[in-house]
C-alpha cells in the first residue's frame, strides 16, 4: 500500500468535509495521482488530490457482509466505533502503507476508509471485514432479506431499448469529456443498475424525477427499469468539478443530459453526505421535492423532504433528531414484519 506522496487528513472549505489526501501546485503530480485513482479538485492556488476511498459500513445502506441478520450491523458499528481507527492503522502498517478512517459530523452513519493506493485499500477492507466477522459473529442464517440499494442488473442484461437509451445519453455526455480522461465519469463507466422496489414509491410521489450525475446514474437507470418511466440526469458540482481538467470546454452550472422537464414539479434525487449540493440545487430549481438517497448526516436529512434509507422511502419528519438517529431509524425499519418493502410515511 506504499504511496509516493505524503497524505494526511485535510479539511476543504468548498467540499465542507474532511478528506484524506494532499495539496500540490504541480499539474504533473496531480495528473499522476489522478491516474492512480485520486480525485483532483482545482482550487485557486493549488490542486486538491483526494486519495481513494471505500465504505466499510454504512447504516443507511447495509450490504454484505452485514446483511446476514438485523443485529450484526449494530454490533459491527460499536466495534468500529471503539477499535476501528487503531485497527485500520495496524492493518495498513503491516502492509507498509498509510490509511485512515474518515469520521466527522457529516459521516454520522458511515465508516469510510481512505488509503494511499487503491490496491492497498481493497486489501485493507477485505482484512477489516474478515476481522468484523470474527469479532461480531454474524448469524449463519440470513434474516433480513435484500433491502440494500446495490447494482444488481448488468447493462448487458437490459433490453435493447434500454441499452439504446443509455447509448443516446452517453453520446450526449461525451461532448463534455476529453477521450483520454483518466477518471471516467459515472455515466460513461456504469456497468450495472440498481433495480429496487423503492423506485415505485418514488414514482407514486407524482413528480418528474431528476437524478444527479454521477453517483445517480445506476439509480436513475434502475428507476427506469423498475417503473418503466424515464428520468432526466443533471450534473452540478457545488464543491468543484473533479473532472475539470478533462473538459474540452467550460461546463454550464447545470448540465442537463436528457430533456429537461418543463411545467411540472421536479423530484430531485442524489446520494448525499452534507446535503449542500442538494440544498443549492433546490434553491435554483424551484419548485422541487428533494429525496436524499442514503444520507450520511442529520444535516443531509434536514434539507430533504424524503430520504431513502435501508431500502425504504421515509418522510423526513419521521426521522429522530437524536445523535444516533440512524441507529434508531435502522432498528425501526427492521422491526416491521419481514418481507415488507417500499415506503413508510
C-alpha positions in Angstrom: 0.0 0.0 0.0 3.1 2.2 -0.2 2.4 5.6 -1.8 4.8 8.1 -3.4 3.1 11.1 -1.9 2.5 12.0 1.7 -1.2 12.0 2.5 -2.9 13.4 5.6 -6.4 14.4 6.8 -7.4 17.7 5.2 -10.4 19.9 5.6 -11.6 21.5 2.3 -13.9 24.6 2.6 -15.6 24.0 -0.8 -16.4 20.4 -0.1 -17.1 21.2 3.6 -15.7 17.9 4.7 -12.5 16.1 5.7 -10.7 14.1 3.1 -7.5 12.1 3.1 -5.0 13.3 0.5 -2.6 16.1 -0.3 -2.4 19.5 -1.9 0.0 20.4 -4.7 0.7 23.2 -7.1 2.2 20.8 -9.7 -0.1 19.9 -12.6 2.2 16.9 -13.3 1.9 15.5 -9.8 -1.9 16.0 -9.8 -2.1 14.2 -13.2 0.0 11.3 -11.9 -2.2 11.0 -8.9 -5.4 11.1 -11.0 -4.1 8.1 -12.9 -3.7 6.3 -9.6 -7.3 6.8 -8.7 -7.2 10.1 -6.9 -9.9 12.7 -7.4 -8.5 16.1 -8.4 -10.2 19.4 -7.5 -8.9 22.7 -8.9 -8.6 25.4 -6.3 -7.3 29.0 -6.8 -3.7 28.3 -5.7 -3.4 24.5 -5.8 -4.8 21.1 -6.7 -6.6 19.2 -4.0 -5.8 15.5 -4.5 -8.3 13.2 -2.8 -7.0 9.6 -2.1 -9.0 6.5 -3.0 -11.9 5.8 -0.5 -14.1 2.9 0.2 -17.0 2.4 2.6 -16.7 -0.4 5.2 -20.1 0.0 6.9 -23.0 2.3 6.1 -26.1 2.0 8.3 -28.1 3.9 5.6 -27.5 1.1 3.1 -26.5 -2.1 4.8 -24.8 -4.5 2.3 -22.7 -7.7 2.5 -21.2 -8.9 4.7 -23.5 -7.1 7.2 -26.9 -8.2 5.9 -26.8 -11.6 7.5 -29.0 -10.6 10.3 -30.6 -7.5 11.9 -28.2 -7.1 14.8 -24.9 -7.8 13.1 -24.6 -4.2 11.6 -25.2 -2.8 15.1 -22.5 -5.0 16.7 -20.1 -4.1 13.9 -20.8 -0.4 14.3 -20.0 -0.5 18.0 -16.8 -2.5 17.4 -15.6 0.0 14.7 -16.5 2.9 17.0 -14.3 1.6 19.7 -11.4 0.0 17.8 -11.7 1.0 14.2 -9.0 3.6 13.8 -6.4 1.6 15.7 -7.2 -1.5 13.7 -7.0 0.3 10.4 -3.7 1.9 11.2 -2.4 -1.5 12.4 -3.5 -3.3 9.2 -2.1 -0.5 7.0 1.3 -0.6 8.8 1.6 -4.3 8.3 1.2 -3.7 4.5 3.8 -0.8 4.7 1.1 1.7 3.7 -1.0 4.5 5.2 -4.7 4.8 5.7 -7.3 6.3 8.0 -11.0 6.2 8.8 -12.8 9.3 7.6 -15.1 10.2 10.5 -16.6 13.6 11.0 -20.1 15.2 11.7 -21.0 14.7 8.0 -20.4 10.9 8.2 -22.5 10.1 11.2 -23.8 6.8 9.9 -20.8 5.7 7.8 -17.4 4.3 8.4 -15.3 5.1 5.3 -11.6 4.3 4.8 -9.1 6.2 2.6 -5.6 4.9 1.7 -2.7 6.0 -0.4 -3.3 3.4 -3.1 -6.4 1.7 -4.5 -4.9 -1.8 -4.4 -3.9 -1.4 -0.8 -7.3 0.0 0.1 -9.1 -3.1 -1.3 -6.8 -5.5 0.6 -7.2 -3.5 3.8 -11.0 -3.5 3.6 -11.1 -7.3 2.9 -8.9 -7.8 6.1 -11.1 -5.5 8.1 -14.3 -7.3 7.0 -12.8 -10.6 8.0 -12.0 -9.2 11.4 -15.5 -7.9 11.9 -16.9 -11.4 11.0 -14.6 -12.9 13.6 -15.4 -10.5 16.4 -19.1 -9.7 15.7 -20.2 -13.2 14.8 -23.0 -12.8 12.2 -25.8 -15.3 12.1 -25.4 -18.2 9.7 -29.0 -17.9 8.6 -29.9 -14.6 6.8 -32.9 -13.0 8.4 -33.1 -9.5 6.7 -33.7 -10.3 3.1 -32.4 -8.0 0.4 -33.0 -4.3 1.2 -29.8 -2.6 0.1 -29.6 -0.4 -3.0 -26.8 -2.1 -4.9 -26.0 -2.5 -8.6 -27.8 -5.8 -9.3 -28.5 -6.0 -13.0 -25.7 -5.6 -15.6 -26.1 -3.3 -18.5 -25.7 -6.3 -20.8 -28.9 -7.8 -19.4 -31.0 -4.8 -20.2 -33.5 -4.8 -23.1 -32.4 -3.4 -26.5 -34.5 -0.3 -25.9 -32.8 0.3 -22.5 -29.3 -0.1 -24.0 -30.2 2.2 -26.9 -31.4 4.8 -24.4 -28.2 4.6 -22.4 -26.1 4.9 -25.6 -28.0 8.0 -26.5 -27.3 9.6 -23.1 -23.6 8.7 -23.3 -23.3 10.3 -26.8 -24.8 13.5 -25.4 -22.4 13.5 -22.5 -19.2 12.6 -24.4 -19.2 16.1 -25.9 -18.3 17.3 -22.4 -15.4 14.9 -21.7 -12.0 14.5 -23.4 -11.5 10.9 -24.7 -8.3 10.4 -22.6 -9.7 11.4 -19.2 -8.0 9.0 -16.6 -11.1 9.1 -14.3 -14.1 8.2 -16.3 -17.4 9.9 -15.2 -20.1 7.5 -14.0 -22.4 8.0 -16.9 -19.7 6.6 -19.3 -18.4 3.9 -16.9 -21.6 2.5 -15.4 -21.8 -1.3 -15.8 -24.8 -2.2 -13.7 -28.1 -0.6 -12.5 -29.9 -0.6 -9.1 -33.2 -2.4 -9.6 -35.2 -1.9 -6.4 -38.9 -1.7 -5.4 -38.3 1.6 -3.6 -38.4 3.3 -7.0 -42.2 2.5 -7.3 -42.6 4.5 -4.1 -40.8 7.5 -5.6 -43.0 7.2 -8.7 -46.1 7.5 -6.6 -44.9 11.0 -5.5 -46.1 12.0 -8.9 -43.3 14.4 -9.9 -40.7 14.4 -12.7 -37.7 12.5 -11.5 -34.2 14.1 -11.9 -31.1 12.1 -10.8 -27.8 13.9 -10.2 -24.7 12.8 -12.0 -22.6 10.9 -11.5 -23.5 9.0 -8.4 -27.1 8.9 -9.5 -26.5 7.1 -12.8 -27.1 3.4 -11.6 -30.0 4.6 -9.5 -31.7 6.6 -12.3 -31.3 3.7 -14.8 -32.6 1.4 -12.2 -35.7 3.6 -11.7 -36.4 3.5 -15.4 -36.0 -0.3 -15.4 -38.2 -0.8 -12.4 -41.0 1.7 -13.2 -40.9 1.9 -17.0 -40.8 5.7 -16.7 -37.9 7.8 -18.0 -35.8 10.1 -15.8 -33.6 13.1 -16.5 -30.0 13.5 -15.4 -28.3 16.7 -14.4 -24.7 17.4 -13.4 -23.9 20.0 -10.8 -20.8 20.4 -8.7 -21.3 22.5 -5.6 -17.7 21.8 -4.3 -15.9 21.9 -7.6 -15.7 19.6 -10.6 -13.3 16.7 -10.1 -13.2 16.2 -13.9 -12.4 19.8 -14.7 -9.0 19.0 -16.3 -10.8 16.6 -18.7 -13.2 19.1 -20.1 -12.9 20.4 -23.7 -15.0 23.4 -22.8 -16.5 25.1 -19.7 -19.4 23.1 -18.3 -22.6 25.1 -17.5 -23.7 25.4 -13.9 -26.4 22.8 -14.7 -25.5 20.3 -17.4 -28.8 18.5 -18.4 -28.5 15.1 -20.1 -31.8 14.2 -21.4 -34.7 16.5 -21.9 -35.2 18.9 -19.0 -38.7 18.6 -17.5 -40.9 21.6 -18.2 -44.0 22.8 -16.4 -44.0 20.2 -13.6 -42.6 19.9 -10.2 -39.3 18.1 -10.0 -38.3 15.4 -7.6 -34.5 15.7 -7.2 -32.6 12.6 -6.1 -29.0 12.3 -5.2 -26.7 10.4 -2.8 -25.6 12.9 -0.2 -23.2 13.4 2.7 -23.7 17.0 3.7 -26.8 18.0 1.7 -25.0 21.2 0.5 -25.3 20.4 -3.2 -29.0 19.3 -3.0 -29.8 22.5 -1.0 -28.1 24.7 -3.5 -29.9 22.9 -6.4 -33.2 23.2 -4.6 -32.8 26.9 -4.4 -32.1 27.2 -8.1 -34.6 24.7 -9.5 -37.7 25.7 -7.6 -40.3 24.1 -7.3 -38.5 20.9 -6.2 -39.2 18.0 -3.9 -35.9 16.6 -2.6 -35.2 12.9 -1.9 -31.8 12.4 -0.2 -30.6 8.9 -1.1 -28.7 7.1 1.6 -27.9 10.3 3.6 -24.8 10.2 5.8 -25.7 13.0 8.3 -28.6 14.6 10.1 -27.7 17.8 8.2 -28.4 16.0 4.9 -31.7 14.7 6.2 -32.7 18.2 7.3 -32.6 19.7 3.7 -34.8 16.9 2.2 -38.5 16.1 2.1 -37.9 12.4 1.9 -34.9 10.1 2.4 -34.1 6.6 1.0 -32.7 4.7 4.0 -32.1 1.0 4.2 -34.2 0.3 1.2 -37.2 2.4 2.3 -38.7 5.8 1.3 -39.2 7.7 4.6 -40.7 11.2 5.2 -38.1 13.4 6.9 -40.4 14.4 9.8 -40.4 10.7 10.9 -36.6 10.8 11.5 -35.4 11.3 15.0 -33.3 14.3 15.9 -31.3 12.3 18.4 -27.5 12.0 18.0 -27.9 8.3 16.9 -30.9 8.9 14.7 -29.5 6.5 12.1 -29.3 3.6 14.5 -32.9 4.3 15.7 -34.2 4.5 12.2 -32.4 1.3 11.2 -34.0 -0.5 14.1 -37.4 0.9 13.4 -37.4 -0.1 9.7 -36.3 -3.6 10.6 -38.8 -4.0 13.4 -41.7 -4.3 10.9 -42.8 -7.7 9.5 -40.1 -9.4 7.5 -40.7 -9.3 3.8 -42.1 -5.8 3.8 -40.6 -3.5 1.1 -41.3 0.0 -0.1 -42.1 3.2 1.8 -43.2 4.2 5.2 -44.7 7.6 5.5 
